[in-house]
Amino acid sequence: MNTVASHAKSTWLALGDRLAAAGDAAGADAAYVRHVRDAAKDPALMQAAAALAANRIPDAEAQLRAHLMRAPTDVAAIRMLGELAARIGRQEDAERLLARCVELAPSFHAARQHYALVLHRGNKPTEALAQIDKLLRHDPRNPNIRNLQAAVLCRIGEYGKAIDIYAVILHEHPDQPKVWMNQGHALKTEGRKDESIAAYRRCIALDPSFGEAWWSLANLKTFRFSEDDIAVMQRQLENPSLAVEHRYHLDFSLGKALEDAADYDRSFSHYAQGNALRRESLYYTPAENTARTKRIKRTYTRAFFDERAGSGCEADDPIFIVGMPRAGSTLLEQILSSHSMVEGTMELPEIISMTRELRRLVDESQSQPYHDALAALDRDALRGLGEQYMERTRIHRKSGAPRFIDKMPNNFAHIGLIQLALPNAKIIDARRHPLACCFSNFKQHFARGQNFSYGLDDMGRYYRDYVELMAHYDDVLPGRVHRVIYERMVEDTESEVRRLLDYCGLPFEAQCLRFYENDRPVRTASSEQVRRPIYKEGVDQWRHYEPWLDPLKAALGPVLEAYPEAPQF
């Protein structure tokens, strides 16, 4: 950077500092934003940006921190450090840095947009929408900001509003494949199947290599690909430069297409290829999950709960449905939400967000910091946790029903937290035959999380850990968790529904048996399946793939033999 440009940059920054100190917030804002324009030519920030682009995170962080030691109000550097924190999952740091950025320079709109995105990803939809509103007041037609607004609205269940926003964006910018796909997702959740298919088709017409759009069609479960569709997908996979993200989505899609065509050998080959590609990009170690299970069992004993009896928030509104993904939890949610006293929401992230916050209270070098933090809380703090959960979930409740469902399956790992914070909440364990459940997961590409699901051995060991943990809670909290065996629900639906409602303290309502008439939004992969009466054909679909399931059987071990009971651990 030449001397004149360097001087201009430092002058604008210094002017911003002086105006801020004098209480001239508007003047300081203008000076800082003018400084941002010149900062793009700063050699130090250019080096940090190059390190970020090359994913040399430690180098970029060191350079940015050194720069901010010299110029602590450099909003361009603060924004870059916030971006870095967000990229490596330091959510709290990212929020703090970007909040500071827009505090110093409210007109730094690029930083505010990034701040809104970080808030959205951090499960703070109310705060994200507040930032988006400020951005839209400045630039009401900005398609990127409106696209983010629609995504946040979907997060809180406002699908109709999101669909309207997507429609306006696509009217003005019709050649945006990803927006068409997002529109398709919202339409699917609202139960507008034909319109969602048309949106996905439009995305594919614009970009035939867009693997996620093909998978979105496959993920409807009831959709059937044509021979022409299969040929197009296969041609896309022949492109050696196809991005790996598109490649594994296409493999999963072809696995589904060929399964529907009863070509199970080729179908399994594509499922296996898609899983292998996805597994390469993820960190997951089965031994670590097993160690977590053992640690939870050692911590949450009967004596542990007895010592804390009477703790927590007394609210009995929540009904948690937990268990393995693809085990029938969406069916249970649809049945319960058909009751006049129960509202179905979605897979709420609040419990998992709370575990992250607890983790930050203790030394993160410990093996299980969240459990250590939870064990140290007194009665007032445990009640506060429950009240916090109730407050955070309020935005998802629309109908005024006294009870609501939180259907995050992974919450089975956090039953200890639920028991301490919300002792009157109901907990339902959705369980399905281990081979059926695990292979259904193997066929599924998840948008995020479920890192255990991309290998047959990983899957079997995870299912085994899950059964062991639930057996532990059956022992230390007898009768606390109600278990629904999927095959029994299919075989004798009315009896199982009556048992379920009795456990929840709800009177029987016949509408719960006509759950498929419920037109509520459903976000999960089973959204179309639960809009039909229960059918028995899906129970044994895994048997078509039994020749390839030996690694899964070996990993499941005695859990497979004992099903539907749990073996002795």
N, C-alpha and C positions, 0 to 999 in steps of 0.2 A: 504494500500500500504506500503511495507516495506521501510526502510530508504534509502537503496541503489537505489531502483527504483524511489523514490521521488526525490532523489538528481539528478539522471540521467535526469528526466523530467525537473526539474528547470534549470539544466545545459544547455540542448539543447535550452530551451526557452531563457535563458540569452545569450547564444552564438548567437542565431538568432538576438536578439536585438543589440548586440555589432557589429555584422557584418553589419546589416542594417545601424547603425549609422556611420559606416566607409565607407559606399557606396558600399559594396560588396553584391549586390542584389542576385547574384547566390548563394553565400555562405549562406546568410540569408535564402533564400528559402529552401535550403537543410536542414539547422538546424531546421527550423520551421516544415518541413514535418517529420523529424525524431522525433521531439517533439510530433507530432500528434499520432505516433505509441505508445508512452509511455503514452499519456494522457488517453488512454482507461482504465488505471489502477488507475487513480486519483479518490480517494473517493468522492471528491466534485462533479466532473463531472459524476461519476457513480450515485450519488444521483439525480442529475439534470436529467440524462437520464432516471432513473426509474420514476421520476415524470412526465416526458414527455410521457413515454410509458403508464402511467396510466391516462394520460390526466389531470393531476393536474397542469394546466398551471400556475396559480399564484405562486405555490411553485417552479416550475422549473425556472420561470423568475426571482424570487427573488434570488435563488441560483446562477444562471448564472450571474446576474448583480453584486452580491457581489463578485463573483470570478473574474470578469473582472475589478472590482475596484482595486483588488490586482495585477492582471496580464493582463493589457489591450491589450497585443499583443498575448494572448493565442488563436491561430487560431482555435483550436478545440472548445473552448467555444464560440467564435464568430460565428462559423458555427452553433452550436446548437441553439444559440439565433436567428439566421437568420431563421432556420427551424421553431422555435416556432412562430416567427412573421408571417411567411408564413401561418402557420396552422390556425392562428386566423384572417387572412385577413388584416394584417398590411403590405400591399404590399410595400410601400415606405421604411419602416424599413427593411424588408427582403432584398430588393435590395441593400440598403446601407450597411448592415452588410456583405452580401455575396460578394459584390464588394470589401469591405475592406479585407475580408478573402483572396481572390485571388490576391489582390494587395500585401499583405504581403508574401503570399506563392503561387506563380504562379503554382507550381507543386502539389498543393493540389487538385487533380483532382476530388475527390468526392464533394468538396465544389463548384468547377466550374460547375460540372454537375447539382448540385442543383440550382446554380445561373442561369444557362441556363433555367431550368424548371420554375423558378420564373419569369424570363423575358418573357418567353412564355405565362405564365398565366396572366401576366400583360400587354398583348397586345403590346409587343415590339419584334416583330419577327426578325427584322434586327439585333438588339442587341443579341437576343438569338442565331441566326445562327452564329454570330461572335464567341461566346463562344463555340458553338458546333464544329466549324472549328478547334479551338485550341485543343479541346479534341480529335478530330479525327486525328489530326497530331500526337498525342501521341499514340493513340490506334485505328487505322483505322477500325478494325474489331469488335469493341465492339458493341454487338447487342442492348444494352440499349440506348447507345448514338445515334446509327443510327435510332432506333425507335423514339426517341425524335426528331431527325432531320426530319424524315418523317412527324411527327405530325405538326411541325412548317411549313413545306412546304405546307401541306394541308391548314393551316390557311391563307396562302397568295395565295392560288389558284393554286399552282404548283402540281396538283394531279398526273400528269404523272410521274414526278420525284419521288414523294412519293411512287407510286405504284412500280416503279423499285427498290427502296430501300427495301420496304417490301418483294418483291420477292426474293432478295438476302438473307435477313435475314431468310426467311422461307425455302430457299434451304439449308441453313446451320443449321437451328434450326427448323425443321418441326413440332415439337410437342409443339408449343406455341399457345394455344387457343386465347389469347388476341391479338396477332399479326395477326392471321388469321382474327379476327373480324375487326381490324383496316384496314387491306387490303380490306375487304369487304366494309367498309364505303367509302374508296377512290374509289373503282371500281364503287360503286353505284352512287357516285357524278359525275363520268365521264360518266355515262349512260351505263356502261357495266354490265347490269342487270344479265345476266346468270352467268358471272364470279363472281359477288358479291354474288349471291346465293350459288355458289359452295364454296366460301370462308367461308360464314356463316355456311354452312353445315359441312365443315371441322372442324370448331371450335366446333360445337355441337358434332360431332363424337368423338372428343378428350375429351369433357366434357359436357355430356348431361344435367348437372344442370346449365350450364352457361346461366342464364336468359336473359342477355342483348343480346346474340346472337340470341335467339329465338325472342326477341322483334325486333331485327334488321330485321329479315325476315318479321315479322308482319308489321313493319314500312315502308316496301316497298309499302304498301297499295294495290297493285295489286297482291300480292302473296297469294296463297291459301294453307292452311295446309291440310295434309291428315289425315285420321282417326288415322293412326299410330302415326303421330306427336302429335295429341291431347292426345293420350294415354300415350306417353312418358312424355309430360309436366305434365299431371295429376299425374303420378307416382313420378315425382320429387317433386311435392308439398306435397306428402304424407310423405316425409322425415322430421321428426321433427327438425333435426339439420341443415336444409337448411338455409343459410344466408338470412337475410331479403331482401338484395339487389337483390338476385336471385329470391326470392319469389315474390316480387311485379312486377318484369319484366315478370315472368311467368304468373302472373294474368292478366296483360295487354295483353299478347300474347294470352292467352286462351279467353279473352274477344273478341278479334278480330277474332280468329278462330271460335268461337261459333256464333258470329254475321254473319259471312259468311255462316254458316250452318243454319241460320235463327232460332237458339235456343236463342231467345232474353232474356228470363228469366235467364237462366244460364249465358249468356253473361254479362248481367248487374251485376249479382252477382260477377263475377270475376273482372269487371271494378271497382265496388265499393270496393272490398277487396284490389285491387292494389292501388287505390287512398287513402284508409284509412291508409294503411301501409306507403305509401310515405308521407302522411300528418304528420304522427307522427315524422318524422325526420326533419321537416322544421319549420322555424319560419315564420308565416304570420298572421297578424291581420287586418281584413277588416277595422276596425275603423281607423287604422293608415293610410291606403290608402285613405279613405274618407277625413280624416283631411288634407292629402297632397293635394288632389284635391281642397279643399276649400282654402287652403293657396295659391296655384298657381293662382286661380281665383282672390284672393285679390291683389296679387302682379302684375300680368301681365294684367293691364287694358289698355284701349284705350289711356288714357293720358300717361301711362308709355311708350308705344311704340311711341307715338307722340313726346315725349321729346327726344327720341333716334333715330329719323328718320335720315337716311343717315349714320348710323353707320354700321360697319361690313365690311367684305371682299366682293368685288363686283363680285366674280366668280359666274357664273351661271351653272357650270358643274353638281353639285349634283341634283339628283332627289330622294327625300326621300319617301319611301312607309312606312306608319305607320298604326297603328290600332291594333286590337286584333289578336293574333296568330290564325291560322286556319280560316282566313276570306277571303282568296283569294289573299293574297299579292304575293305569288309565281307565280300565274297565271298572275298578272299584270306585275311582273318583267319579266316573259318570253315573254309576248306580247311586252313590251317596248324594251327589249334587242334584239328582232328580227328586230328592226329598225337599219338602217345602221349608224345612228349617236349616238347610245346609247349602252353602255356596261353594262351588268349585272355583279355585283361582288358577294356579299353575304350579310349576316346580319353583317354589320360592327360594331365593338364595340367602335369606336372612340368617338362618342357623349357621351356615358355612361362613358368612361374613362375620358373625359373632366369634367363631373359633379363631379367625385371623386376628381380630382385635384382642382376644385373650392372649394369643401367642406373643403379642408385642409387649405384654405386661411383665414378662420374665425373660431370663437370659436365653436367647434363641439357640445357644450352643447345646442346651439340654435336648435329649432325644425326643421328648414329647412336651414342648413348653406349654401348649394350650391346656393339657390335663393338669399340669402343675399349677397353672394360674387358677383354673377352676376350683381345684381342691383347696386353694388358699382363701377363697371368697367367704365372707360371713353372710348371715341371713339377709341383711339389708342389700348387699351387693347381688345376691342371687335373685331376690325379688326384683331388683332393678333390671337384671337381665331379662326376666320374663316381661316386665313392663316395656322394656325397649323393643322386644320382639313384637308385642302387641301394637305398639305405636308405628313401627316400621312397616308392618303388614297392612296397616289401615288403608293405604293408598290402593291396594289390590282388591278391596272389598267394595262391591258396587250395589249389592241387592238389599242390604239391611238384614239378611238372615243372621240368626244368633250364632250359628256355627259356620266354620269355614275349613277348607281342606288345604293343607300344604303337602304337595305330592313330590317332594324332592327325594328320590329313592335312596341317595347316598346318605341321608340322615340316619340310617341305621347305625352308622359309626358314631353318632352323636346322641344316642339315647340317654347316656349319662347326663349330658348337658340339658336335654329336654326335661328329664325327670326332676333335676334340681331347679330349673328356672320356671317350668310350667307343669307342676305335678298333677294338675287336673286335666291336662290335655289327653286326648286319646291317641294311641299309637297302634297302627295296623301294619302287620308284616305281610306283604304280598309275596307268595312263594309259588314257584313253578318247577316242574320236573327239571333236574339239573342239566340233562342233555338238551331238552327243548329250550330252556332258558339260555344256556350258554351259547348254543349254536345260533339262536336268534340274535344274540349280541354280536356274534362273529359276523353275521350277515349285515349288521347295522353300522353305518358310518355316522358317528356322533359329531355334531357341530363343534363341541368342546367337551373336555373332560372324558371320563370313562377310559383312561389310558390303559386299563387292564384288559380291555376288550379286543385287542388286536392280535392275540395269539391264543391258540387252544390251550396250551399249558398254563399261560398266565390266567386265562379265564377260569379254568378248573380250580386253580389254587385260590383265586379270589373268592369264588363261590364257596369253597370249603372254609375259608376264613370267615365269611359272612355267616354260614350256618353255625360255626363254632361260637361266634360272638352272640348270635341270637339265643343259642342254647344257654349261654352264660347268663343273659338277662332273664331268661325263663327261670333260672335257678335263683338269682339274687333278688329279682322283683317278680315273684310268682303271680301270674294272672294279669300282669301289667300290660302285656302286649297281646293283641288279638291276631291270630294267624289265619290267613285265608289261603287254602291250597287251590290253585287255579283249576286243576282238573276236577276237584269236587264242585267248584262253582259252575263249571261247564255242565257237569253231570246232573246236579240237583240245585238249580239256581235259586229257587224260592227258599229252600231250607237254609242255604248259605247266606242269602240276603237277610233273612229274619235273624240269624245269629249275629250278623254284622250290625244290624240296627239295634238289637238288644245290647250289644257291647257298648255302642255309642250312646245308649240311653234315649233312643229315638223310637217313637211309635211306628209301627209298620204302615207304609203307604204303598199302594199297588203301583203307583207311578214308578217306583224304584225298579220294578220288573220290566217296565217299558222305557228303560233308560235310553234306548236308541232313538226315542222321540225328542230327547233333550237337545235343543239347538244351541247350547252354550258354546263359546269358543273353546277349542281343544288344540293345544300347541304341540303335543308329542307325536311321535311316529305312528301311534295307533289312532290318530284322529278320525280317519275314515272307517277303521274297523269298529270303533265303539259307536258308530252311527248306524250299525246294523245289529239285528238280534244275535245272541250268542250262537256261534257255530262250532261244531266239534271237529271239523276237518283240520283245523290248525294245530290240534293237540299233538299229533304225531308226524308233523312235516319233517322233523329232524331225521326220521328214519331213512329218508331218501339219501342221506349223506353219511349213514352209519359206517360205510367202509373207510371213511377218512377220519373217524373220530377217536381212534385209539389213544392219541396223546391227551385228549380231553378226559377220557375215561380213567386213564392212569392218574391224572392230576386230581380228579375228584375222589378217587379211592373209596373209603368206606361211606362217604357222604352219598355216593350214588347208590350203593347197596341198601342203605338204611331209609332212603326217601320213601314216604314223606316225613318220617321221623328223623331225628338227629342221632348219629352214633355217639358212643361214649368218647369224650375227648380227654 
